Amino acid sequence: MLPRLTESIGFMMTGENYRTAVRITPGVPATDGAGVRMTRLIGTANLDNVNPFLLLDSFRTENPDDYIAGFPSHPHRGFETVTYMFAGLLRHKDSVGNEGIIETGGVQWMTAGRGIVHSEMPEQKEGLMWGTQLWVNLPASEKMTDPAYQEFDADQLPKEVRDNGVEIVAIAGTTSQGTVGAVKGRPTDPTYFDVHIPQDESFTEAVPGTHSGFVYVVQGSVAISSGVGDDSCVVQTGNLAILGDGDAIRLTGRDAANRVLLIAGRAINEPIARGGPFVMNTEDEIRQAFTDYRSGNFLS
């Protein structure tokens, strides 16, 4: 678990508060659901969490055998899941009557709250399936709230294009130029930006000092600058860089096409108890979640 970050002292473009990479990880191969193959970047033995983020999975394959079995019905309690599709079609269906398809470029921010049973199944039998799923913890005061969704198609997500060609898809949070993300009202005050950076151009953005954060490189490679001379590190495709203290970030594109997810959120300074699909504050609460699910009282 990362230490609590210092309080923000304001966004400064001078570079003296730029956040550098304190750790870079490529993740580990994993399978989940009914055998879906993926890379797990957060939620491993080597990287348990980046508080408040509990898990990050990335999946990209054109082989139907890697994804066709999908994620049959399974329960969640005590946190949120964020599914973002770069390519492909994923059908979701749940125990409170919601059903739909997350299409290319679409996002679903699901608050499991006190309990939900849902499935996520491919709505395709061939072709590229590419996306990520993020788990975001909830504070104790929100863990037993009613389940809820915020879902947006690609054309519903606000977009920003800067003078140097940098393009930002704002899923959550507000950019320094005022573009407000589609997802609102979450207790961790998250930032979730999908950023496309041309070669040799830079993306500079505020990241509150109160928030833990990371950069996941989807395509190409980027240099994360400290703002001091040429002191920077390069992060390659498929790698995740955990950000250190500061209140801003500067990324420079190194390849012909560069794409990153910039994700940050206010840390929840509470105990974390995990039990498979449940995340609570104590082991007793985890046992209660299993009891509720098995007894058929999961949503009560």
C-alpha positions as CSV (number, residue, x, y, z in Angstrom):
1,M,0.0,0.0,0.0
2,L,1.3,3.4,-0.9
3,P,1.7,6.0,1.9
4,R,-0.7,8.8,2.1
5,L,0.4,11.5,-0.3
6,T,1.0,15.1,0.8
7,E,-1.7,17.7,0.5
8,S,-1.8,19.6,-2.8
9,I,-0.2,23.1,-2.8
10,G,-1.7,24.0,-6.2
11,F,-1.0,23.1,-9.8
12,M,2.3,24.5,-10.9
13,M,3.7,24.2,-14.5
14,T,7.3,24.9,-13.3
15,G,8.0,21.2,-13.0
16,E,9.1,21.4,-9.3
17,N,6.0,19.4,-8.3
18,Y,5.9,17.0,-11.2
19,R,5.1,13.4,-10.2
20,T,7.7,10.9,-11.2
21,A,7.4,7.1,-11.6
22,V,8.4,5.4,-8.3
23,R,7.7,1.9,-9.7
24,I,7.1,0.3,-13.1
25,T,5.5,-3.1,-13.5
26,P,4.5,-5.2,-16.6
27,G,1.9,-7.1,-14.6
28,V,1.5,-10.9,-14.6
29,P,-0.5,-13.3,-16.8
30,A,-3.8,-14.3,-15.3
31,T,-7.1,-16.0,-16.0
32,D,-10.5,-15.1,-14.5
33,G,-14.1,-15.8,-15.1
34,A,-14.5,-19.0,-17.1
35,G,-11.0,-18.9,-18.3
36,V,-10.5,-15.4,-19.9
37,R,-6.8,-14.7,-20.4
38,M,-5.5,-11.3,-19.4
39,T,-2.7,-9.4,-17.7
40,R,-3.2,-8.4,-14.1
41,L,-1.3,-5.2,-13.2
42,I,-2.8,-4.4,-9.8
43,G,-4.1,-7.0,-7.4
44,T,-1.1,-9.4,-7.5
45,A,1.3,-10.7,-5.0
46,N,3.8,-8.1,-6.0
47,L,1.3,-5.2,-6.2
48,D,-1.7,-5.6,-3.9
49,N,-3.3,-2.2,-4.5
50,V,-2.6,1.4,-5.4
51,N,-5.1,2.8,-2.8
52,P,-8.0,3.2,-3.6
53,F,-7.5,1.0,-6.7
54,L,-7.7,-2.7,-5.9
55,L,-7.3,-4.3,-9.3
56,L,-6.5,-3.5,-12.9
57,D,-6.8,-6.2,-15.6
58,S,-5.9,-5.6,-19.2
59,F,-7.1,-8.0,-22.0
60,R,-6.3,-7.9,-25.7
61,T,-6.6,-10.9,-28.0
62,E,-8.1,-11.8,-31.4
63,N,-8.2,-15.5,-30.4
64,P,-11.8,-16.3,-29.3
65,D,-10.5,-19.2,-27.2
66,D,-9.0,-16.5,-24.9
67,Y,-12.3,-14.7,-24.2
68,I,-15.3,-16.6,-25.5
69,A,-16.2,-18.2,-22.2
70,G,-16.5,-14.8,-20.6
71,F,-17.5,-14.0,-17.0
72,P,-20.7,-15.9,-16.1
73,S,-22.8,-14.7,-13.2
74,H,-20.8,-13.8,-10.1
75,P,-21.4,-11.6,-7.1
76,H,-19.7,-8.4,-5.9
77,R,-20.0,-6.3,-2.7
78,G,-18.1,-3.3,-1.3
79,F,-16.4,-1.7,-4.3
80,E,-16.9,-0.4,-7.9
81,T,-15.9,-1.9,-11.2
82,V,-15.0,0.1,-14.3
83,T,-15.0,-1.6,-17.6
84,Y,-13.6,0.3,-20.6
85,M,-13.7,-1.3,-24.0
86,F,-11.1,-0.2,-26.7
87,A,-12.4,-2.8,-29.1
88,G,-15.1,-5.5,-29.1
89,L,-18.6,-6.0,-27.6
90,L,-19.3,-7.1,-24.0
91,R,-22.8,-7.9,-22.8
92,H,-23.6,-7.3,-19.1
93,K,-26.7,-8.5,-17.2
94,D,-27.4,-8.4,-13.5
95,S,-29.7,-9.3,-10.6
96,V,-31.4,-6.0,-10.4
97,G,-32.7,-6.0,-14.0
98,N,-30.0,-4.1,-15.9
99,E,-28.8,-5.5,-19.2
100,G,-26.9,-4.0,-22.1
101,I,-23.8,-4.0,-24.3
102,I,-20.6,-2.1,-23.7
103,E,-19.4,-1.3,-27.3
104,T,-16.1,-0.1,-28.6
105,G,-15.1,3.1,-26.8
106,G,-17.8,2.7,-24.2
107,V,-17.4,2.6,-20.4
108,Q,-19.4,1.1,-17.6
109,W,-18.8,2.4,-14.0
110,M,-20.7,0.0,-11.7
111,T,-21.1,0.5,-8.0
112,A,-21.7,-2.9,-6.5
113,G,-22.4,-1.4,-3.1
114,R,-24.3,-3.8,-0.8
115,G,-24.4,-6.5,-3.4
116,I,-25.1,-7.4,-7.0
117,V,-24.8,-10.6,-9.1
118,H,-23.8,-9.9,-12.7
119,S,-22.4,-11.5,-15.8
120,E,-20.1,-10.1,-18.5
121,M,-20.1,-12.1,-21.7
122,P,-18.6,-11.5,-25.2
123,E,-21.2,-10.3,-27.7
124,Q,-19.0,-11.6,-30.5
125,K,-17.5,-14.9,-31.6
126,E,-14.5,-13.6,-33.4
127,G,-12.4,-10.5,-33.8
128,L,-10.4,-8.3,-31.4
129,M,-11.5,-8.1,-27.7
130,W,-9.5,-5.3,-26.1
131,G,-10.1,-3.4,-22.9
132,T,-9.5,-3.0,-19.2
133,Q,-11.3,-3.5,-15.9
134,L,-10.5,-1.4,-12.8
135,W,-11.7,-2.1,-9.3
136,V,-12.2,1.0,-7.1
137,N,-12.6,0.7,-3.4
138,L,-15.4,2.3,-1.5
139,P,-15.2,3.8,2.0
140,A,-17.0,2.0,4.8
141,S,-19.8,4.6,4.7
142,E,-20.5,3.6,1.1
143,K,-20.0,-0.1,1.0
144,M,-23.6,-1.0,1.7
145,T,-25.2,1.5,-0.6
146,D,-27.6,0.5,-3.3
147,P,-26.1,-0.8,-6.5
148,A,-25.8,1.8,-9.3
149,Y,-24.5,2.3,-12.8
150,Q,-23.1,5.1,-14.9
151,E,-22.8,3.9,-18.5
152,F,-21.7,5.9,-21.5
153,D,-21.1,5.1,-25.2
154,A,-18.1,6.4,-27.0
155,D,-19.9,9.4,-28.4
156,Q,-21.2,10.4,-24.9
157,L,-17.7,10.7,-23.4
158,P,-16.4,14.3,-23.4
159,K,-13.3,14.9,-25.5
160,E,-10.6,17.6,-25.5
161,V,-8.1,18.4,-28.2
162,R,-5.1,20.6,-27.3
163,D,-3.1,22.9,-29.5
164,N,-0.2,20.4,-29.8
165,G,-2.5,17.6,-31.0
166,V,-2.9,15.8,-27.6
167,E,-6.4,14.3,-27.4
168,I,-8.1,13.4,-24.1
169,V,-11.2,11.3,-23.5
170,A,-12.5,12.3,-20.1
171,I,-14.2,9.4,-18.3
172,A,-14.0,10.9,-14.8
173,G,-12.5,14.1,-13.3
174,T,-11.9,17.5,-14.8
175,T,-8.9,18.5,-16.9
176,S,-6.9,21.6,-16.3
177,Q,-8.6,23.1,-19.3
178,G,-12.0,22.5,-17.9
179,T,-13.3,19.4,-19.7
180,V,-15.5,17.5,-17.2
181,G,-15.6,13.7,-17.3
182,A,-18.8,11.8,-17.8
183,V,-18.7,9.9,-14.5
184,K,-19.6,12.1,-11.6
185,G,-20.3,11.9,-7.9
186,R,-17.9,9.1,-6.8
187,P,-16.5,9.2,-3.2
188,T,-12.8,8.8,-4.3
189,D,-13.0,11.9,-6.5
190,P,-11.4,9.9,-9.4
191,T,-9.5,11.0,-12.4
192,Y,-9.7,8.7,-15.4
193,F,-8.4,10.1,-18.7
194,D,-7.6,8.2,-21.9
195,V,-4.8,10.3,-23.5
196,H,-3.4,10.2,-27.0
197,I,-0.1,11.9,-27.4
198,P,1.6,12.6,-30.7
199,Q,5.3,11.8,-31.1
200,D,7.6,14.3,-29.4
201,E,4.6,16.2,-28.0
202,S,3.9,16.6,-24.2
203,F,0.8,16.3,-22.1
204,T,0.9,18.2,-18.8
205,E,-1.9,17.9,-16.3
206,A,-2.8,18.5,-12.7
207,V,-3.0,15.4,-10.5
208,P,-4.0,16.4,-6.9
209,G,-1.4,15.7,-4.3
210,T,-4.1,14.1,-2.1
211,H,-4.6,11.3,-4.8
212,S,-2.7,8.1,-5.5
213,G,-2.1,7.7,-9.2
214,F,-0.7,5.7,-12.0
215,V,-0.1,5.7,-15.7
216,Y,-0.9,2.6,-17.8
217,V,0.6,2.7,-21.3
218,V,-1.9,1.2,-23.8
219,Q,0.1,1.9,-27.0
220,G,3.6,3.3,-27.8
221,S,5.8,4.6,-25.1
222,V,6.0,7.8,-23.0
223,A,8.6,9.6,-21.0
224,I,7.5,10.7,-17.5
225,S,9.4,13.9,-16.7
226,S,10.5,15.1,-13.3
227,G,10.7,18.6,-14.8
228,V,14.4,18.8,-13.9
229,G,16.7,18.8,-17.0
230,D,16.5,15.5,-18.9
231,D,15.7,13.5,-15.8
232,S,12.8,11.2,-17.0
233,C,12.0,7.6,-17.3
234,V,10.4,5.9,-20.3
235,V,7.5,3.5,-19.9
236,Q,6.7,1.0,-22.6
237,T,3.4,-0.5,-23.9
238,G,1.8,-2.8,-21.4
239,N,3.6,-1.3,-18.4
240,L,2.1,0.5,-15.4
241,A,3.9,3.3,-13.7
242,I,3.0,4.2,-10.1
243,L,3.3,7.9,-9.5
244,G,5.1,9.5,-6.5
245,D,4.3,12.7,-4.7
246,G,3.5,15.9,-6.5
247,D,0.6,17.7,-8.0
248,A,1.1,17.5,-11.7
249,I,2.4,15.1,-14.4
250,R,4.2,15.6,-17.7
251,L,4.2,12.9,-20.3
252,T,6.0,13.0,-23.7
253,G,5.2,10.7,-26.6
254,R,8.1,8.7,-27.8
255,D,6.6,6.6,-30.7
256,A,4.5,7.5,-33.7
257,A,1.3,6.8,-31.7
258,N,1.1,6.9,-28.0
259,R,-1.9,6.2,-25.7
260,V,-2.1,6.1,-22.0
261,L,-4.6,5.8,-19.2
262,L,-4.0,8.4,-16.4
263,I,-5.9,7.3,-13.3
264,A,-5.9,8.8,-9.9
265,G,-8.1,8.8,-6.8
266,R,-8.3,9.9,-3.2
267,A,-6.8,7.2,-0.9
268,I,-9.2,5.5,1.5
269,N,-7.3,5.2,4.8
270,E,-9.3,2.3,6.1
271,P,-8.5,-1.4,6.6
272,I,-8.9,-3.6,3.4
273,A,-10.3,-7.1,3.8
274,R,-10.7,-9.1,0.6
275,G,-12.6,-12.3,0.0
276,G,-12.7,-13.2,-3.7
277,P,-15.5,-11.0,-5.2
278,F,-16.0,-9.1,-1.9
279,V,-14.0,-6.2,-0.5
280,M,-14.9,-4.9,3.0
281,N,-13.1,-3.5,6.1
282,T,-13.1,-6.6,8.3
283,E,-12.9,-10.4,8.0
284,D,-16.3,-10.6,9.8
285,E,-17.8,-8.5,7.1
286,I,-16.4,-10.8,4.4
287,R,-17.8,-13.8,6.1
288,Q,-21.2,-12.0,6.3
289,A,-21.0,-11.3,2.6
290,F,-20.5,-15.0,1.8
291,T,-23.4,-15.9,4.2
292,D,-25.7,-13.4,2.6
293,Y,-24.9,-14.6,-0.9
294,R,-25.3,-18.3,-0.1
295,S,-28.5,-17.8,1.8
296,G,-30.2,-15.9,-1.0
297,N,-30.3,-12.7,1.1
298,F,-27.4,-11.1,-0.8
299,L,-29.3,-7.9,-1.7
300,S,-31.0,-7.5,1.6
